[in-house]
């Protein structure tokens, strides 16, 4: 013989309402916690001066177009005691009389930048003294008197 024991607990509409509100309350609280943690760790601001960076970008695009019109090419290499850069025109002739400045920086960090001032050692050949530490360095060489910029990655043993 089977006897049914009547339970005094019944799920009502109030129980369902409480469960749904509690479920979404937990989801919203967890999402809000993650959102605050993400915003505090990286607010999304890449630059402090985005408008000025945009203007500089437009100048860089114009400078790049002017450099393409020149058709110059550059090679760069580490040399004993520094960095050597050679600049040639489209016909392969050396480009003389440039006033080159530059910067060596690590690819992954802004720490340890080395400013460079190049001197023309031979027609189209420029040298800047530098003693970077071992590893990879990014070279950026800019001509002050012409729209020319060269970027290369160099590795010191």
C-alpha positions in Angstrom: 0.0 0.0 0.0 1.3 3.4 -1.0 0.7 6.5 1.0 1.2 10.0 -0.3 2.8 12.3 2.1 1.6 15.8 1.4 4.3 18.4 1.4 3.6 21.7 2.9 5.9 23.5 0.4 4.5 24.7 -3.0 6.2 26.8 -5.6 4.2 29.9 -6.1 4.5 32.8 -8.4 6.3 34.7 -5.7 9.0 32.0 -5.5 9.5 32.1 -9.3 9.7 35.9 -9.2 12.3 35.9 -6.4 14.4 33.2 -8.2 14.4 35.2 -11.5 15.2 38.5 -9.8 18.0 36.8 -7.7 19.4 35.2 -10.8 19.6 38.4 -12.8 20.8 40.3 -9.8 23.8 38.0 -9.4 24.5 38.2 -13.2 24.4 42.0 -13.1 26.6 42.2 -10.0 29.2 39.9 -11.5 29.2 41.9 -14.8 29.4 45.2 -12.9 32.4 43.9 -10.9 34.2 42.8 -14.1 33.4 46.0 -15.8 34.8 48.1 -13.0 38.0 45.9 -12.8 38.5 46.2 -16.5 38.0 49.9 -16.6 40.4 50.5 -13.7 43.1 48.3 -15.2 42.9 49.9 -18.7 40.4 52.8 -19.3 40.9 52.6 -23.1 42.7 55.9 -23.3 45.7 55.3 -25.6 46.8 58.9 -25.9 46.5 61.9 -23.6 46.3 64.2 -26.7 44.2 62.3 -29.3 43.3 65.5 -31.3 46.9 66.6 -31.6 47.9 63.0 -32.5 45.4 63.1 -35.3 46.9 66.3 -36.7 50.4 64.8 -36.5 49.1 61.7 -38.3 47.8 63.9 -41.2 51.2 65.6 -41.4 52.9 62.2 -41.4 50.8 61.1 -44.3 51.6 64.2 -46.3 55.3 63.7 -45.5 55.2 60.1 -46.5 53.6 61.0 -49.9 56.4 63.6 -50.4 59.0 61.0 -49.5 57.5 58.5 -52.1 57.7 61.2 -54.7 61.5 61.6 -54.0 61.9 57.8 -54.5 64.9 57.7 -52.2 65.9 54.4 -50.5 67.9 53.9 -47.3 69.8 51.1 -45.7 70.9 51.0 -42.1 73.2 48.8 -40.1 75.0 48.6 -36.8 78.6 49.8 -37.2 81.6 49.7 -34.8 80.7 52.3 -32.3 77.4 53.4 -33.7 74.8 53.3 -36.5 75.5 53.7 -40.2 72.8 54.9 -42.7 73.2 55.1 -46.5 70.7 57.1 -48.6 70.4 56.8 -52.4 68.2 58.4 -55.0 66.1 56.4 -57.5 69.1 56.1 -59.8 71.3 54.7 -57.0 73.4 57.8 -56.6 74.2 58.9 -53.0 72.1 61.7 -51.5 74.3 64.3 -50.0 73.8 67.1 -47.5 71.1 65.6 -45.4 70.8 66.7 -41.8 69.8 63.4 -40.1 68.7 62.9 -36.5 67.4 59.7 -35.1 66.3 57.6 -32.2 67.1 54.1 -31.1 64.4 52.5 -29.0 63.5 49.0 -27.8 60.6 47.4 -29.7 58.6 46.5 -26.6 59.2 49.4 -24.2 59.9 53.1 -24.2 62.6 52.8 -21.6 66.2 53.3 -22.7 65.7 55.5 -25.8 69.0 56.7 -27.4 68.9 60.0 -29.4 71.2 60.0 -32.4 72.8 62.8 -34.4 74.2 61.7 -37.7 77.2 63.2 -39.5 77.9 62.7 -43.2 81.1 60.6 -43.4 81.1 60.0 -47.2 78.7 61.0 -50.0 75.3 59.5 -49.0 76.8 57.8 -45.9 75.8 59.0 -42.4 77.1 57.8 -39.1 75.9 58.4 -35.5 77.8 57.3 -32.5 75.9 55.0 -30.1 76.5 52.1 -27.7 73.3 50.2 -27.3 73.1 47.1 -25.2 72.7 43.7 -26.7 69.4 42.9 -28.5 66.9 44.3 -30.9 66.5 48.1 -31.4 64.2 50.1 -33.7 66.0 52.9 -35.6 64.0 55.9 -36.7 66.1 58.4 -38.8 64.6 61.7 -39.9 66.0 64.3 -42.3 65.4 67.8 -41.0 65.9 69.5 -44.4 63.9 67.0 -46.6 60.7 65.0 -46.2 62.5 61.8 -45.5 62.2 59.2 -42.7 63.7 55.7 -42.5 62.7 53.0 -40.0 64.7 49.8 -39.5 65.1 47.1 -36.9 68.7 46.5 -35.9 70.2 43.8 -33.7 73.3 44.1 -31.6 75.1 40.9 -30.6 
